[in-house]
Amino acid sequence: MPSSAPVARVADVASGTTRPVVVDGIEVLLCNVDGRIHAIEDVCTHDGWPLDQGELDGVRITCPRHGAVFDVTTGAVLALPAVIPVRTFCVDVEDGSIYVDV
């Protein structure tokens, strides 16, 4: 079940951008890929650095610290030095509001 309260509005996350939010104490990064919202844990699995300062390019987000790259739709590692995927979360959008299930 998604969070009981919306964490953001779709209008708050323009296409090609990200927005960090906290859901039930977990730092989550909302990522808008071509109008579809995805949610990943906002932490690089390589060294714990937040990903919200990284660059989103399509489905790829690059950690600004050491350059690890993750797929925001699956959490998969696309480039070293990370080897562990990031956690992904289910997202529901209702009436322009974003709900995340952590």
CYANA upper distance limits for C-alpha pairs under 8 A (distance plus 0.5 A):
  1 MET  CA    101 ASP  CA      6.46
  2 PRO  CA     90 CYS  CA      8.03
  2 PRO  CA     91 VAL  CA      7.84
  2 PRO  CA     92 ASP  CA      7.63
  2 PRO  CA     99 TYR  CA      6.19
  2 PRO  CA    100 VAL  CA      5.61
  2 PRO  CA    101 ASP  CA      4.37
  2 PRO  CA    102 VAL  CA      7.72
  3 SER  CA      7 VAL  CA      8.45
  3 SER  CA     23 VAL  CA      7.92
  3 SER  CA     24 ASP  CA      8.43
  3 SER  CA     99 TYR  CA      6.22
  3 SER  CA    100 VAL  CA      6.07
  3 SER  CA    101 ASP  CA      6.01
  3 SER  CA    102 VAL  CA      7.94
  4 SER  CA     99 TYR  CA      8.04
  5 ALA  CA     99 TYR  CA      7.36
  6 PRO  CA     97 SER  CA      6.24
  6 PRO  CA     98 ILE  CA      5.80
  6 PRO  CA     99 TYR  CA      5.32
  6 PRO  CA    100 VAL  CA      8.22
  7 VAL  CA     21 VAL  CA      7.29
  7 VAL  CA     22 VAL  CA      8.22
  7 VAL  CA     23 VAL  CA      7.58
  7 VAL  CA     97 SER  CA      8.04
  7 VAL  CA     98 ILE  CA      6.30
  7 VAL  CA     99 TYR  CA      6.34
  7 VAL  CA    100 VAL  CA      7.65
  8 ALA  CA     12 ASP  CA      7.07
  8 ALA  CA     21 VAL  CA      8.37
  8 ALA  CA     97 SER  CA      6.57
  8 ALA  CA     98 ILE  CA      5.85
  8 ALA  CA     99 TYR  CA      8.10
  9 ARG  CA     13 VAL  CA      7.81
  9 ARG  CA     96 GLY  CA      6.19
  9 ARG  CA     97 SER  CA      4.94
  9 ARG  CA     98 ILE  CA      6.11
 10 VAL  CA     14 ALA  CA      7.97
 10 VAL  CA     37 ILE  CA      8.30
 10 VAL  CA     93 VAL  CA      8.34
 10 VAL  CA     96 GLY  CA      5.90
 10 VAL  CA     97 SER  CA      6.49
 10 VAL  CA     98 ILE  CA      6.83
 11 ALA  CA     96 GLY  CA      7.89
 12 ASP  CA     19 ARG  CA      8.24
 13 VAL  CA     17 THR  CA      6.61
 13 VAL  CA     18 THR  CA      6.61
 13 VAL  CA     19 ARG  CA      6.68
 13 VAL  CA     30 LEU  CA      8.00
 13 VAL  CA     31 CYS  CA      7.81
 13 VAL  CA     32 ASN  CA      6.73
 14 ALA  CA     18 THR  CA      8.20
 14 ALA  CA     32 ASN  CA      6.97
 14 ALA  CA     35 GLY  CA      8.28
 15 SER  CA     32 ASN  CA      5.46
 15 SER  CA     33 VAL  CA      6.42
 15 SER  CA     34 ASP  CA      6.10
 15 SER  CA     35 GLY  CA      5.96
 16 GLY  CA     31 CYS  CA      7.86
 16 GLY  CA     32 ASN  CA      5.95
 16 GLY  CA     33 VAL  CA      6.08
 16 GLY  CA     34 ASP  CA      7.23
 16 GLY  CA     56 LEU  CA      6.99
 16 GLY  CA     57 ASP  CA      7.51
 16 GLY  CA     58 GLY  CA      7.36
 17 THR  CA     31 CYS  CA      6.58
 17 THR  CA     32 ASN  CA      6.22
 17 THR  CA     33 VAL  CA      8.27
 17 THR  CA     56 LEU  CA      6.96
 18 THR  CA     29 LEU  CA      7.01
 18 THR  CA     30 LEU  CA      5.87
 18 THR  CA     31 CYS  CA      4.94
 18 THR  CA     32 ASN  CA      6.81
 18 THR  CA     52 ASP  CA      7.31
 18 THR  CA     56 LEU  CA      7.81
 19 ARG  CA     29 LEU  CA      6.22
 19 ARG  CA     30 LEU  CA      5.62
 19 ARG  CA     31 CYS  CA      7.21
 19 ARG  CA     52 ASP  CA      7.49
 20 PRO  CA     27 GLU  CA      7.53
 20 PRO  CA     28 VAL  CA      6.29
 20 PRO  CA     29 LEU  CA      4.94
 20 PRO  CA     30 LEU  CA      6.62
 20 PRO  CA     42 ASP  CA      7.68
 20 PRO  CA     52 ASP  CA      6.67
 21 VAL  CA     27 GLU  CA      6.53
 21 VAL  CA     28 VAL  CA      5.84
 21 VAL  CA     29 LEU  CA      6.73
 21 VAL  CA     30 LEU  CA      7.84
 22 VAL  CA     26 ILE  CA      5.86
 22 VAL  CA     27 GLU  CA      5.10
 22 VAL  CA     28 VAL  CA      6.24
 23 VAL  CA     27 GLU  CA      7.06
 23 VAL  CA     28 VAL  CA      7.24
 23 VAL  CA    100 VAL  CA      7.85
 23 VAL  CA    102 VAL  CA      7.58
 24 ASP  CA    102 VAL  CA      7.92
 26 ILE  CA     41 GLU  CA      7.96
 26 ILE  CA    102 VAL  CA      8.26
 27 GLU  CA     41 GLU  CA      6.54
 27 GLU  CA     42 ASP  CA      5.93
 27 GLU  CA     43 VAL  CA      8.32
 28 VAL  CA     39 ALA  CA      6.92
 28 VAL  CA     40 ILE  CA      6.18
 28 VAL  CA     41 GLU  CA      5.04
 28 VAL  CA     42 ASP  CA      5.35
 29 LEU  CA     39 ALA  CA      6.06
 29 LEU  CA     40 ILE  CA      5.84
 29 LEU  CA     41 GLU  CA      6.45
 29 LEU  CA     42 ASP  CA      5.48
 29 LEU  CA     51 LEU  CA      8.11
 29 LEU  CA     52 ASP  CA      6.96
 30 LEU  CA     37 ILE  CA      6.98
 30 LEU  CA     38 HIS  CA      6.22
 30 LEU  CA     39 ALA  CA      5.11
 30 LEU  CA     40 ILE  CA      7.27
 31 CYS  CA     37 ILE  CA      6.06
 31 CYS  CA     38 HIS  CA      5.61
 31 CYS  CA     39 ALA  CA      6.63
 31 CYS  CA     40 ILE  CA      8.46
 31 CYS  CA     56 LEU  CA      8.35
 31 CYS  CA     72 VAL  CA      7.61
 32 ASN  CA     36 ARG  CA      5.92
 32 ASN  CA     37 ILE  CA      5.08
 32 ASN  CA     38 HIS  CA      6.89
 33 VAL  CA     37 ILE  CA      6.91
 33 VAL  CA     38 HIS  CA      7.95
 33 VAL  CA     58 GLY  CA      6.56
 33 VAL  CA     59 VAL  CA      6.82
 34 ASP  CA     58 GLY  CA      8.26
 37 ILE  CA     91 VAL  CA      7.55
 38 HIS  CA     72 VAL  CA      7.06
 38 HIS  CA     73 THR  CA      6.63
 38 HIS  CA     88 THR  CA      8.41
 38 HIS  CA     89 PHE  CA      8.09
 38 HIS  CA     90 CYS  CA      8.15
 38 HIS  CA     91 VAL  CA      6.96
 39 ALA  CA     72 VAL  CA      7.65
 39 ALA  CA     73 THR  CA      8.35
 39 ALA  CA     88 THR  CA      6.27
 39 ALA  CA     89 PHE  CA      5.83
 39 ALA  CA     90 CYS  CA      7.48
 39 ALA  CA     91 VAL  CA      7.18
 39 ALA  CA    100 VAL  CA      7.83
 40 ILE  CA     72 VAL  CA      6.91
 40 ILE  CA     75 GLY  CA      7.42
 40 ILE  CA     86 VAL  CA      7.07
 40 ILE  CA     87 ARG  CA      6.08
 40 ILE  CA     88 THR  CA      4.76
 40 ILE  CA     89 PHE  CA      6.46
 41 GLU  CA     86 VAL  CA      6.72
 41 GLU  CA     87 ARG  CA      5.86
 41 GLU  CA     88 THR  CA      6.82
 41 GLU  CA     89 PHE  CA      8.31
 42 ASP  CA     50 PRO  CA      5.87
 42 ASP  CA     51 LEU  CA      5.79
 42 ASP  CA     52 ASP  CA      6.89
 43 VAL  CA     48 GLY  CA      5.75
 43 VAL  CA     49 TRP  CA      5.96
 43 VAL  CA     50 PRO  CA      4.93
 43 VAL  CA     51 LEU  CA      5.98
 43 VAL  CA     86 VAL  CA      7.90
 44 CYS  CA     48 GLY  CA      5.44
 44 CYS  CA     49 TRP  CA      5.72
 44 CYS  CA     50 PRO  CA      6.56
 44 CYS  CA     51 LEU  CA      6.54
 44 CYS  CA     63 CYS  CA      7.08
 44 CYS  CA     68 ALA  CA      8.15
 44 CYS  CA     82 ALA  CA      8.04
 44 CYS  CA     86 VAL  CA      7.53
 45 THR  CA     49 TRP  CA      8.43
 45 THR  CA     82 ALA  CA      6.56
 45 THR  CA     83 VAL  CA      8.09
 45 THR  CA     84 ILE  CA      6.44
 45 THR  CA     85 PRO  CA      7.38
 45 THR  CA     86 VAL  CA      6.78
 46 HIS  CA     68 ALA  CA      7.98
 46 HIS  CA     81 PRO  CA      6.95
 46 HIS  CA     82 ALA  CA      4.97
 46 HIS  CA     83 VAL  CA      7.62
 46 HIS  CA     84 ILE  CA      7.90
 49 TRP  CA     63 CYS  CA      8.08
 49 TRP  CA     65 ARG  CA      7.58
 50 PRO  CA     63 CYS  CA      8.11
 51 LEU  CA     61 ILE  CA      8.04
 51 LEU  CA     62 THR  CA      7.82
 51 LEU  CA     63 CYS  CA      5.88
 51 LEU  CA     64 PRO  CA      7.66
 53 GLN  CA     63 CYS  CA      7.98
 53 GLN  CA     64 PRO  CA      6.91
 54 GLY  CA     61 ILE  CA      6.76
 54 GLY  CA     62 THR  CA      5.70
 54 GLY  CA     63 CYS  CA      5.46
 54 GLY  CA     64 PRO  CA      5.37
 55 GLU  CA     61 ILE  CA      6.00
 55 GLU  CA     62 THR  CA      5.93
 55 GLU  CA     63 CYS  CA      7.90
 55 GLU  CA     64 PRO  CA      7.96
 56 LEU  CA     60 ARG  CA      6.19
 56 LEU  CA     61 ILE  CA      4.92
 56 LEU  CA     62 THR  CA      7.23
 57 ASP  CA     61 ILE  CA      6.77
 59 VAL  CA     71 ASP  CA      5.88
 59 VAL  CA     72 VAL  CA      5.97
 59 VAL  CA     73 THR  CA      6.96
 60 ARG  CA     69 VAL  CA      6.86
 60 ARG  CA     70 PHE  CA      6.09
 60 ARG  CA     71 ASP  CA      5.31
 60 ARG  CA     72 VAL  CA      6.66
 60 ARG  CA     78 LEU  CA      8.44
 61 ILE  CA     69 VAL  CA      6.07
 61 ILE  CA     70 PHE  CA      5.92
 61 ILE  CA     71 ASP  CA      7.04
 61 ILE  CA     72 VAL  CA      7.19
 62 THR  CA     67 GLY  CA      6.13
 62 THR  CA     68 ALA  CA      6.19
 62 THR  CA     69 VAL  CA      4.92
 62 THR  CA     70 PHE  CA      7.11
 63 CYS  CA     67 GLY  CA      5.46
 63 CYS  CA     68 ALA  CA      5.78
 63 CYS  CA     69 VAL  CA      6.77
 66 HIS  CA     81 PRO  CA      7.71
 67 GLY  CA     79 ALA  CA      8.24
 67 GLY  CA     80 LEU  CA      7.94
 67 GLY  CA     81 PRO  CA      7.83
 68 ALA  CA     77 VAL  CA      8.08
 68 ALA  CA     78 LEU  CA      8.04
 68 ALA  CA     79 ALA  CA      5.81
 68 ALA  CA     80 LEU  CA      5.60
 68 ALA  CA     81 PRO  CA      5.91
 68 ALA  CA     82 ALA  CA      6.01
 69 VAL  CA     77 VAL  CA      6.52
 69 VAL  CA     78 LEU  CA      5.65
 69 VAL  CA     79 ALA  CA      5.36
 69 VAL  CA     80 LEU  CA      7.51
 69 VAL  CA     82 ALA  CA      8.16
 70 PHE  CA     75 GLY  CA      6.39
 70 PHE  CA     76 ALA  CA      6.04
 70 PHE  CA     77 VAL  CA      5.08
 70 PHE  CA     78 LEU  CA      5.76
 70 PHE  CA     79 ALA  CA      7.64
 70 PHE  CA     85 PRO  CA      7.74
 70 PHE  CA     86 VAL  CA      7.85
 71 ASP  CA     75 GLY  CA      5.60
 71 ASP  CA     76 ALA  CA      5.76
 71 ASP  CA     77 VAL  CA      7.01
 71 ASP  CA     78 LEU  CA      7.09
 72 VAL  CA     76 ALA  CA      8.17
 72 VAL  CA     88 THR  CA      8.10
 73 THR  CA     88 THR  CA      8.06
 74 THR  CA     88 THR  CA      7.13
 75 GLY  CA     85 PRO  CA      5.62
 75 GLY  CA     86 VAL  CA      5.20
 75 GLY  CA     87 ARG  CA      6.41
 75 GLY  CA     88 THR  CA      6.30
 76 ALA  CA     84 ILE  CA      8.23
 76 ALA  CA     85 PRO  CA      5.23
 76 ALA  CA     86 VAL  CA      7.28
 77 VAL  CA     82 ALA  CA      7.10
 77 VAL  CA     83 VAL  CA      6.71
 77 VAL  CA     84 ILE  CA      7.12
 77 VAL  CA     85 PRO  CA      5.74
 77 VAL  CA     86 VAL  CA      8.18
 89 PHE  CA    100 VAL  CA      7.02
 89 PHE  CA    101 ASP  CA      6.36
 89 PHE  CA    102 VAL  CA      6.40
 90 CYS  CA    100 VAL  CA      6.36
 90 CYS  CA    101 ASP  CA      5.78
 90 CYS  CA    102 VAL  CA      7.98
 91 VAL  CA     98 ILE  CA      7.41
 91 VAL  CA     99 TYR  CA      6.22
 91 VAL  CA    100 VAL  CA      5.18
 91 VAL  CA    101 ASP  CA      6.92
 92 ASP  CA     98 ILE  CA      6.46
 92 ASP  CA     99 TYR  CA      5.58
 92 ASP  CA    100 VAL  CA      6.94
 93 VAL  CA     97 SER  CA      6.00
 93 VAL  CA     98 ILE  CA      5.21
 93 VAL  CA     99 TYR  CA      6.68
 94 GLU  CA     98 ILE  CA      7.23
 94 GLU  CA     99 TYR  CA      8.39
